[in-house]
């Protein structure tokens, strides 16, 4: 996806006015599993989900310690309830799309198989008993909660205006920059789309989880061989490649309060999640 921006529709929740938290999760899950001839198995799953709420206290794996902002006008009980309603939008841990595919192939070589079925014990130990597995996960990125320092909080009947974190105003330009994540490492988002708010900003006047991190792409592969050393001794060789394509998952703008517009590194990717390609070799003997 070239643009990491997701529009938040101007919709309202239907909970009673006395409710403070309004979670709403809906999803479509599809699963397909098929065993083919000659040792090939396919398992794939697709999730299309929508997670909305009016809470800011949750975080996600792409925003550790960076919770979303909350702008509740707590000056009066009426304005407080209206603020709760207006906060209803995309949740900080919303994952709209996730696709997983697992493939397994048992090679038809060695004793009792389609090819080399009458092979000697040494040939069978070399070419027989091989199984290959790989798993691919593709997931849409989760929201980036752009915030500002809470310099405008005032005491009110039920706490403070602005809560503990405030959202900035929008200038009217798009906060999304075009291009692949690799091409936007120093300008991941358009910081000119924001300016400091002089008071609490509700969702319809600002941005509430409209920016998304880059999609997640993970791939792992396993090759293993089971073979007999003797009639009573069995052996297994196993090779694993985690993050086999060495794909980075960009995350983090650096510094404290990473997603605040006062952070001079707000648009500069300075970190990654996970790990680079990791290869593991192992063996097992059973008797």
SEKEVO-772877 format. One record per residue (C-alpha): residue in one letter; residue number from 1; chain; x, y, z. Coordinates in steps of 0.1 Angstrom, whole numbers, plus 5000, padded with zeros to 4 digits. Each point is the difference from the previous one (the first is absolute). Example, Ala and Ser with C-alpha at 12.3 -4.5 7.8 and 13.67 -1.06 7.14 Angstrom:
code: A pos: 1 unit: A c1: 5123 c2: 4955 c3: 5078 .
code: S pos: 2 unit: A c1: 5014 c2: 5034 c3: 4993 .
This chain:
code: X pos: 1 unit: A c1: 5000 c2: 5000 c3: 5000 .
code: X pos: 2 unit: A c1: 5014 c2: 5034 c3: 4990 .
code: X pos: 3 unit: A c1: 4979 c2: 5021 c3: 5023 .
code: X pos: 4 unit: A c1: 4998 c2: 4992 c3: 5037 .
code: X pos: 5 unit: A c1: 4969 c2: 5021 c3: 5008 .
code: X pos: 6 unit: A c1: 4967 c2: 4987 c3: 5010 .
code: X pos: 7 unit: A c1: 4969 c2: 5023 c3: 5000 .
code: X pos: 8 unit: A c1: 4980 c2: 4999 c3: 5032 .
code: X pos: 9 unit: A c1: 4962 c2: 5004 c3: 4991 .
code: X pos: 10 unit: A c1: 4979 c2: 5025 c3: 5019 .
code: X pos: 11 unit: A c1: 4979 c2: 4974 c3: 5017 .
code: X pos: 12 unit: A c1: 4985 c2: 4998 c3: 5035 .
code: X pos: 13 unit: A c1: 4996 c2: 4972 c3: 5026 .
code: X pos: 14 unit: A c1: 4967 c2: 4989 c3: 5013 .
code: X pos: 15 unit: A c1: 5009 c2: 4993 c3: 5036 .
code: X pos: 16 unit: A c1: 4980 c2: 5015 c3: 5028 .
code: X pos: 17 unit: A c1: 5012 c2: 5035 c3: 5012 .
code: X pos: 18 unit: A c1: 5011 c2: 4984 c3: 5033 .
code: X pos: 19 unit: A c1: 5026 c2: 4977 c3: 4984 .
code: X pos: 20 unit: A c1: 5036 c2: 5012 c3: 5002 .
code: X pos: 21 unit: A c1: 5018 c2: 4973 c3: 4979 .
code: X pos: 22 unit: A c1: 4985 c2: 4990 c3: 4967 .
code: X pos: 23 unit: A c1: 5019 c2: 4971 c3: 4984 .
code: X pos: 24 unit: A c1: 4988 c2: 4987 c3: 4967 .
code: X pos: 25 unit: A c1: 5018 c2: 4972 c3: 4981 .
code: X pos: 26 unit: A c1: 4987 c2: 4983 c3: 4969 .
code: X pos: 27 unit: A c1: 5019 c2: 4976 c3: 4978 .
code: X pos: 28 unit: A c1: 4997 c2: 4976 c3: 4970 .
code: X pos: 29 unit: A c1: 5022 c2: 4969 c3: 5003 .
code: X pos: 30 unit: A c1: 5006 c2: 4977 c3: 4971 .
code: X pos: 31 unit: A c1: 5020 c2: 4967 c3: 5002 .
code: X pos: 32 unit: A c1: 5009 c2: 4976 c3: 4972 .
code: X pos: 33 unit: A c1: 5018 c2: 4967 c3: 5005 .
code: X pos: 34 unit: A c1: 5008 c2: 4975 c3: 4972 .
code: X pos: 35 unit: A c1: 5021 c2: 4969 c3: 4999 .
code: X pos: 36 unit: A c1: 5012 c2: 4993 c3: 4965 .
code: X pos: 37 unit: A c1: 5015 c2: 4969 c3: 4986 .
code: X pos: 38 unit: A c1: 5037 c2: 4993 c3: 5001 .
code: X pos: 39 unit: A c1: 5005 c2: 5015 c3: 5035 .
code: X pos: 40 unit: A c1: 4990 c2: 5036 c3: 4995 .
code: X pos: 41 unit: A c1: 4978 c2: 5018 c3: 5026 .
code: X pos: 42 unit: A c1: 4987 c2: 5035 c3: 4999 .
code: X pos: 43 unit: A c1: 4984 c2: 5019 c3: 5029 .
code: X pos: 44 unit: A c1: 4991 c2: 5037 c3: 4997 .
code: X pos: 45 unit: A c1: 4980 c2: 5024 c3: 5021 .
code: X pos: 46 unit: A c1: 4987 c2: 5035 c3: 4994 .
code: X pos: 47 unit: A c1: 4986 c2: 5025 c3: 5025 .
code: X pos: 48 unit: A c1: 4982 c2: 5033 c3: 4991 .
code: X pos: 49 unit: A c1: 4993 c2: 5018 c3: 5032 .
code: X pos: 50 unit: A c1: 4989 c2: 5034 c3: 5014 .
code: X pos: 51 unit: A c1: 5008 c2: 5009 c3: 5036 .
code: X pos: 52 unit: A c1: 4986 c2: 5033 c3: 5013 .
code: X pos: 53 unit: A c1: 4997 c2: 5015 c3: 5034 .
code: X pos: 54 unit: A c1: 5002 c2: 5033 c3: 5020 .
code: X pos: 55 unit: A c1: 5029 c2: 4990 c3: 5023 .
code: X pos: 56 unit: A c1: 5035 c2: 5011 c3: 4999 .
code: X pos: 57 unit: A c1: 5016 c2: 4978 c3: 5026 .
code: X pos: 58 unit: A c1: 5010 c2: 4971 c3: 4977 .
code: X pos: 59 unit: A c1: 5032 c2: 4997 c3: 4981 .
code: X pos: 60 unit: A c1: 5012 c2: 4977 c3: 4972 .
code: X pos: 61 unit: A c1: 5032 c2: 4983 c3: 4991 .
code: X pos: 62 unit: A c1: 5009 c2: 5028 c3: 4976 .
code: X pos: 63 unit: A c1: 4994 c2: 5027 c3: 5027 .
code: X pos: 64 unit: A c1: 5015 c2: 4986 c3: 5032 .
code: X pos: 65 unit: A c1: 4995 c2: 5027 c3: 5027 .
code: X pos: 66 unit: A c1: 4984 c2: 5024 c3: 4975 .
code: X pos: 67 unit: A c1: 4963 c2: 4999 c3: 5008 .
code: X pos: 68 unit: A c1: 4975 c2: 5018 c3: 4978 .
code: X pos: 69 unit: A c1: 4989 c2: 5035 c3: 5011 .
code: X pos: 70 unit: A c1: 4968 c2: 5008 c3: 5018 .
code: X pos: 71 unit: A c1: 4982 c2: 5033 c3: 4998 .
code: X pos: 72 unit: A c1: 4971 c2: 5000 c3: 5024 .
code: X pos: 73 unit: A c1: 4984 c2: 5033 c3: 5008 .
code: X pos: 74 unit: A c1: 4993 c2: 4995 c3: 5037 .
code: X pos: 75 unit: A c1: 4988 c2: 5035 c3: 5009 .
code: X pos: 76 unit: A c1: 4964 c2: 4989 c3: 5004 .
code: X pos: 77 unit: A c1: 4982 c2: 4966 c3: 5002 .
code: X pos: 78 unit: A c1: 4983 c2: 5007 c3: 4967 .
code: X pos: 79 unit: A c1: 5032 c2: 5009 c3: 4981 .
code: X pos: 80 unit: A c1: 5017 c2: 4970 c3: 5016 .
code: X pos: 81 unit: A c1: 4973 c2: 4976 c3: 4985 .
code: X pos: 82 unit: A c1: 5002 c2: 5017 c3: 4966 .
code: X pos: 83 unit: A c1: 5038 c2: 4996 c3: 5000 .
code: X pos: 84 unit: A c1: 4996 c2: 4963 c3: 5007 .
code: X pos: 85 unit: A c1: 4978 c2: 4997 c3: 4970 .
code: X pos: 86 unit: A c1: 5022 c2: 5020 c3: 4977 .
code: X pos: 87 unit: A c1: 5031 c2: 4979 c3: 5009 .
code: X pos: 88 unit: A c1: 4985 c2: 4969 c3: 4984 .
code: X pos: 89 unit: A c1: 5023 c2: 4990 c3: 4971 .
code: X pos: 90 unit: A c1: 5027 c2: 4976 c3: 4989 .
code: X pos: 91 unit: A c1: 5017 c2: 4982 c3: 5029 .
code: X pos: 92 unit: A c1: 5037 c2: 5003 c3: 5007 .
code: X pos: 93 unit: A c1: 5004 c2: 4962 c3: 4995 .
code: X pos: 94 unit: A c1: 4978 c2: 4998 c3: 4969 .
code: X pos: 95 unit: A c1: 5013 c2: 4975 c3: 4974 .
code: X pos: 96 unit: A c1: 4977 c2: 5003 c3: 4969 .
code: X pos: 97 unit: A c1: 5016 c2: 4972 c3: 4979 .
code: X pos: 98 unit: A c1: 5021 c2: 4970 c3: 5009 .
code: X pos: 99 unit: A c1: 5008 c2: 4971 c3: 4976 .
code: X pos: 100 unit: A c1: 5019 c2: 4968 c3: 5009 .
code: X pos: 101 unit: A c1: 5010 c2: 4971 c3: 4978 .
code: X pos: 102 unit: A c1: 5018 c2: 4968 c3: 5010 .
code: X pos: 103 unit: A c1: 5014 c2: 4975 c3: 4974 .
code: X pos: 104 unit: A c1: 5014 c2: 4966 c3: 5007 .
code: X pos: 105 unit: A c1: 5016 c2: 4977 c3: 4975 .
code: X pos: 106 unit: A c1: 5012 c2: 4964 c3: 5007 .
code: X pos: 107 unit: A c1: 5025 c2: 4991 c3: 4973 .
code: X pos: 108 unit: A c1: 4991 c2: 4966 c3: 4983 .
code: X pos: 109 unit: A c1: 5035 c2: 4986 c3: 5002 .
code: X pos: 110 unit: A c1: 5014 c2: 4970 c3: 5019 .
code: X pos: 111 unit: A c1: 4988 c2: 4966 c3: 5010 .
code: X pos: 112 unit: A c1: 4963 c2: 4994 c3: 4995 .
code: X pos: 113 unit: A c1: 4996 c2: 5033 c3: 4981 .
code: X pos: 114 unit: A c1: 4992 c2: 5008 c3: 4963 .
code: X pos: 115 unit: A c1: 5037 c2: 5005 c3: 4991 .
code: X pos: 116 unit: A c1: 5029 c2: 4979 c3: 5011 .
code: X pos: 117 unit: A c1: 4977 c2: 4977 c3: 5019 .
code: X pos: 118 unit: A c1: 5025 c2: 4972 c3: 4999 .
code: X pos: 119 unit: A c1: 5030 c2: 5021 c3: 5010 .
code: X pos: 120 unit: A c1: 5027 c2: 4986 c3: 5022 .
code: X pos: 121 unit: A c1: 5002 c2: 5011 c3: 5037 .
code: X pos: 122 unit: A c1: 5027 c2: 5025 c3: 4994 .
code: X pos: 123 unit: A c1: 4982 c2: 5016 c3: 4970 .
code: X pos: 124 unit: A c1: 4968 c2: 5001 c3: 5020 .
code: X pos: 125 unit: A c1: 5018 c2: 5017 c3: 5029 .
code: X pos: 126 unit: A c1: 5011 c2: 5027 c3: 4975 .
code: X pos: 127 unit: A c1: 4968 c2: 5007 c3: 4980 .
code: X pos: 128 unit: A c1: 4971 c2: 4984 c3: 5020 .
code: X pos: 129 unit: A c1: 4978 c2: 5015 c3: 5027 .
code: X pos: 130 unit: A c1: 5003 c2: 5037 c3: 4990 .
code: X pos: 131 unit: A c1: 4972 c2: 5024 c3: 5009 .
code: X pos: 132 unit: A c1: 4999 c2: 5037 c3: 4992 .
code: X pos: 133 unit: A c1: 4977 c2: 5025 c3: 5018 .
code: X pos: 134 unit: A c1: 4997 c2: 5037 c3: 4996 .
code: X pos: 135 unit: A c1: 4976 c2: 5026 c3: 5015 .
code: X pos: 136 unit: A c1: 4993 c2: 5035 c3: 4986 .
code: X pos: 137 unit: A c1: 4982 c2: 5027 c3: 5019 .
code: X pos: 138 unit: A c1: 4989 c2: 5033 c3: 4984 .
code: X pos: 139 unit: A c1: 4983 c2: 5025 c3: 5023 .
code: X pos: 140 unit: A c1: 4988 c2: 5036 c3: 4995 .
code: X pos: 141 unit: A c1: 5018 c2: 5024 c3: 5023 .
code: X pos: 142 unit: A c1: 4985 c2: 5013 c3: 5033 .
code: X pos: 143 unit: A c1: 4992 c2: 5036 c3: 5008 .
code: X pos: 144 unit: A c1: 5025 c2: 5027 c3: 5009 .
code: X pos: 145 unit: A c1: 4986 c2: 5022 c3: 5028 .
code: X pos: 146 unit: A c1: 5012 c2: 5035 c3: 4992 .
code: X pos: 147 unit: A c1: 4999 c2: 5021 c3: 5032 .
code: X pos: 148 unit: A c1: 5012 c2: 5033 c3: 5015 .
code: X pos: 149 unit: A c1: 5012 c2: 5008 c3: 5035 .
code: X pos: 150 unit: A c1: 4971 c2: 5007 c3: 5024 .
code: X pos: 151 unit: A c1: 5006 c2: 5037 c3: 5006 .
code: X pos: 152 unit: A c1: 4964 c2: 5010 c3: 4999 .
code: X pos: 153 unit: A c1: 4985 c2: 4979 c3: 5028 .
code: X pos: 154 unit: A c1: 4977 c2: 5018 c3: 5025 .
code: X pos: 155 unit: A c1: 4983 c2: 4987 c3: 5030 .
code: X pos: 156 unit: A c1: 4963 c2: 4991 c3: 4996 .
code: X pos: 157 unit: A c1: 4972 c2: 4981 c3: 5017 .
code: X pos: 158 unit: A c1: 5014 c2: 4966 c3: 4990 .
code: X pos: 159 unit: A c1: 5038 c2: 5004 c3: 4996 .
code: X pos: 160 unit: A c1: 5016 c2: 5021 c3: 4973 .
code: X pos: 161 unit: A c1: 4992 c2: 5012 c3: 4965 .
code: X pos: 162 unit: A c1: 5022 c2: 4981 c3: 4977 .
code: X pos: 163 unit: A c1: 5006 c2: 4970 c3: 5023 .
code: X pos: 164 unit: A c1: 5037 c2: 4990 c3: 5002 .
code: X pos: 165 unit: A c1: 5007 c2: 5004 c3: 4963 .
code: X pos: 166 unit: A c1: 4986 c2: 5023 c3: 4973 .
code: X pos: 167 unit: A c1: 4997 c2: 4998 c3: 4963 .
code: X pos: 168 unit: A c1: 5013 c2: 5028 c3: 4977 .
code: X pos: 169 unit: A c1: 4979 c2: 5019 c3: 4975 .
code: X pos: 170 unit: A c1: 5000 c2: 4992 c3: 4963 .
code: X pos: 171 unit: A c1: 5011 c2: 5027 c3: 4975 .
code: X pos: 172 unit: A c1: 4978 c2: 4985 c3: 4972 .
code: X pos: 173 unit: A c1: 5028 c2: 4983 c3: 4981 .
code: X pos: 174 unit: A c1: 5004 c2: 4962 c3: 4999 .
code: X pos: 175 unit: A c1: 5022 c2: 4985 c3: 5028 .
code: X pos: 176 unit: A c1: 5008 c2: 4971 c3: 4976 .
code: X pos: 177 unit: A c1: 5031 c2: 5000 c3: 4978 .
code: X pos: 178 unit: A c1: 5001 c2: 4978 c3: 4969 .
code: X pos: 179 unit: A c1: 5025 c2: 4973 c3: 4992 .
code: X pos: 180 unit: A c1: 5014 c2: 4968 c3: 5015 .
code: X pos: 181 unit: A c1: 5012 c2: 5000 c3: 5036 .
code: X pos: 182 unit: A c1: 5036 c2: 4997 c3: 4989 .
code: X pos: 183 unit: A c1: 4997 c2: 5032 c3: 4980 .
code: X pos: 184 unit: A c1: 4984 c2: 5019 c3: 5029 .
code: X pos: 185 unit: A c1: 5025 c2: 4993 c3: 5028 .
code: X pos: 186 unit: A c1: 5007 c2: 5037 c3: 5005 .
code: X pos: 187 unit: A c1: 4965 c2: 5013 c3: 4992 .
code: X pos: 188 unit: A c1: 4976 c2: 4972 c3: 5010 .
code: X pos: 189 unit: A c1: 4971 c2: 5023 c3: 5008 .
code: X pos: 190 unit: A c1: 4993 c2: 5036 c3: 4990 .
code: X pos: 191 unit: A c1: 5006 c2: 5020 c3: 5032 .
code: X pos: 192 unit: A c1: 4987 c2: 5032 c3: 4983 .
code: X pos: 193 unit: A c1: 4965 c2: 4984 c3: 5004 .
code: X pos: 194 unit: A c1: 5000 c2: 5008 c3: 5037 .
code: X pos: 195 unit: A c1: 5003 c2: 5029 c3: 5024 .
code: X pos: 196 unit: A c1: 4996 c2: 5004 c3: 5037 .
code: X pos: 197 unit: A c1: 4965 c2: 5002 c3: 5013 .
code: X pos: 198 unit: A c1: 4990 c2: 5027 c3: 5025 .
code: X pos: 199 unit: A c1: 4973 c2: 4979 c3: 5015 .
code: X pos: 200 unit: A c1: 4986 c2: 4965 c3: 5000 .
code: X pos: 201 unit: A c1: 4994 c2: 4987 c3: 4965 .
code: X pos: 202 unit: A c1: 4973 c2: 4973 c3: 4993 .
code: X pos: 203 unit: A c1: 5003 c2: 4975 c3: 4973 .
code: X pos: 204 unit: A c1: 4982 c2: 5020 c3: 4973 .
code: X pos: 205 unit: A c1: 5024 c2: 5029 c3: 5004 .
code: X pos: 206 unit: A c1: 5032 c2: 4981 c3: 5001 .
code: X pos: 207 unit: A c1: 5015 c2: 4966 c3: 4991 .
code: X pos: 208 unit: A c1: 4992 c2: 4969 c3: 5020 .
code: X pos: 209 unit: A c1: 5020 c2: 4970 c3: 4989 .
code: X pos: 210 unit: A c1: 4998 c2: 5009 c3: 4963 .
code: X pos: 211 unit: A c1: 5037 c2: 4994 c3: 4993 .
code: X pos: 212 unit: A c1: 5012 c2: 4964 c3: 4997 .
code: X pos: 213 unit: A c1: 5034 c2: 4984 c3: 5003 .
code: X pos: 214 unit: A c1: 5013 c2: 4981 c3: 4970 .
code: X pos: 215 unit: A c1: 4986 c2: 4965 c3: 4995 .
code: X pos: 216 unit: A c1: 5016 c2: 4970 c3: 5017 .
code: X pos: 217 unit: A c1: 5015 c2: 4973 c3: 4978 .
code: X pos: 218 unit: A c1: 5014 c2: 4969 c3: 5017 .
code: X pos: 219 unit: A c1: 5013 c2: 4968 c3: 4985 .
code: X pos: 220 unit: A c1: 5015 c2: 4970 c3: 5016 .
code: X pos: 221 unit: A c1: 5012 c2: 4967 c3: 4985 .
code: X pos: 222 unit: A c1: 5008 c2: 4966 c3: 5015 .
code: X pos: 223 unit: A c1: 5017 c2: 4970 c3: 4983 .
code: X pos: 224 unit: A c1: 5002 c2: 4968 c3: 5019 .
code: X pos: 225 unit: A c1: 5010 c2: 4964 c3: 4993 .
code: X pos: 226 unit: A c1: 4990 c2: 4969 c3: 5020 .
code: X pos: 227 unit: A c1: 5020 c2: 4969 c3: 4994 .
code: X pos: 228 unit: A c1: 5009 c2: 4967 c3: 5016 .
code: X pos: 229 unit: A c1: 5036 c2: 4993 c3: 5012 .
code: X pos: 230 unit: A c1: 4992 c2: 4965 c3: 5011 .
code: X pos: 231 unit: A c1: 4967 c2: 4981 c3: 5007 .
code: X pos: 232 unit: A c1: 4999 c2: 5015 c3: 5035 .
code: X pos: 233 unit: A c1: 5017 c2: 5034 c3: 4995 .
code: X pos: 234 unit: A c1: 4982 c2: 5029 c3: 4981 .
code: X pos: 235 unit: A c1: 5016 c2: 5033 c3: 4992 .
code: X pos: 236 unit: A c1: 4987 c2: 5034 c3: 4989 .
code: X pos: 237 unit: A c1: 5018 c2: 5029 c3: 4985 .
code: X pos: 238 unit: A c1: 4983 c2: 5034 c3: 5000 .
code: X pos: 239 unit: A c1: 5009 c2: 5034 c3: 4984 .
code: X pos: 240 unit: A c1: 4979 c2: 5031 c3: 5007 .
code: X pos: 241 unit: A c1: 5001 c2: 5035 c3: 4985 .
code: X pos: 242 unit: A c1: 4980 c2: 5026 c3: 5019 .
code: X pos: 243 unit: A c1: 4994 c2: 5033 c3: 4981 .
code: X pos: 244 unit: A c1: 5014 c2: 4980 c3: 4970 .
code: X pos: 245 unit: A c1: 4998 c2: 5030 c3: 4977 .
code: X pos: 246 unit: A c1: 5017 c2: 5023 c3: 5025 .
code: X pos: 247 unit: A c1: 4971 c2: 5025 c3: 4998 .
code: X pos: 248 unit: A c1: 5002 c2: 5029 c3: 5024 .
code: X pos: 249 unit: A c1: 4969 c2: 5012 c3: 5019 .
code: X pos: 250 unit: A c1: 5005 c2: 5037 c3: 5004 .
code: X pos: 251 unit: A c1: 4989 c2: 5016 c3: 5033 .
code: X pos: 252 unit: A c1: 5007 c2: 5029 c3: 5023 .
code: X pos: 253 unit: A c1: 5009 c2: 5036 c3: 4994 .
code: X pos: 254 unit: A c1: 5026 c2: 5001 c3: 5028 .
code: X pos: 255 unit: A c1: 5002 c2: 5019 c3: 5032 .
code: X pos: 256 unit: A c1: 4975 c2: 5003 c3: 5028 .
code: X pos: 257 unit: A c1: 4964 c2: 5006 c3: 4992 .
code: X pos: 258 unit: A c1: 5007 c2: 4987 c3: 4965 .
code: X pos: 259 unit: A c1: 4966 c2: 5009 c3: 4984 .
code: X pos: 260 unit: A c1: 4997 c2: 5036 c3: 5014 .
code: X pos: 261 unit: A c1: 5002 c2: 5027 c3: 4975 .
code: X pos: 262 unit: A c1: 5026 c2: 5018 c3: 5022 .
code: X pos: 263 unit: A c1: 5024 c2: 4971 c3: 4993 .
code: X pos: 264 unit: A c1: 5025 c2: 5012 c3: 4974 .
code: X pos: 265 unit: A c1: 5003 c2: 4964 c3: 4987 .
code: X pos: 266 unit: A c1: 4962 c2: 4995 c3: 4995 .
code: X pos: 267 unit: A c1: 5003 c2: 4993 c3: 4963 .
code: X pos: 268 unit: A c1: 5033 c2: 4980 c3: 5001 .
code: X pos: 269 unit: A c1: 5000 c2: 4962 c3: 5004 .
code: X pos: 270 unit: A c1: 5027 c2: 4991 c3: 5025 .
code: X pos: 271 unit: A c1: 4992 c2: 4965 c3: 5010 .
code: X pos: 272 unit: A c1: 4987 c2: 4966 c3: 4991 .
code: X pos: 273 unit: A c1: 4981 c2: 4972 c3: 5016 .
code: X pos: 274 unit: A c1: 5009 c2: 4963 c3: 5002 .
code: X pos: 275 unit: A c1: 5034 c2: 4987 c3: 4988 .
code: X pos: 276 unit: A c1: 5020 c2: 4996 c3: 4967 .
code: X pos: 277 unit: A c1: 5002 c2: 4966 c3: 4983 .
code: X pos: 278 unit: A c1: 5006 c2: 4973 c3: 5025 .
code: X pos: 279 unit: A c1: 5012 c2: 4965 c3: 4990 .
code: X pos: 280 unit: A c1: 4999 c2: 4971 c3: 5024 .
code: X pos: 281 unit: A c1: 5013 c2: 4964 c3: 4995 .
code: X pos: 282 unit: A c1: 4991 c2: 4972 c3: 5023 .
code: X pos: 283 unit: A c1: 4999 c2: 4962 c3: 5003 .
code: X pos: 284 unit: A c1: 4983 c2: 4974 c3: 5021 .
code: X pos: 285 unit: A c1: 5006 c2: 4963 c3: 5006 .
code: X pos: 286 unit: A c1: 4973 c2: 4977 c3: 5015 .
code: X pos: 287 unit: A c1: 5004 c2: 4964 c3: 5010 .
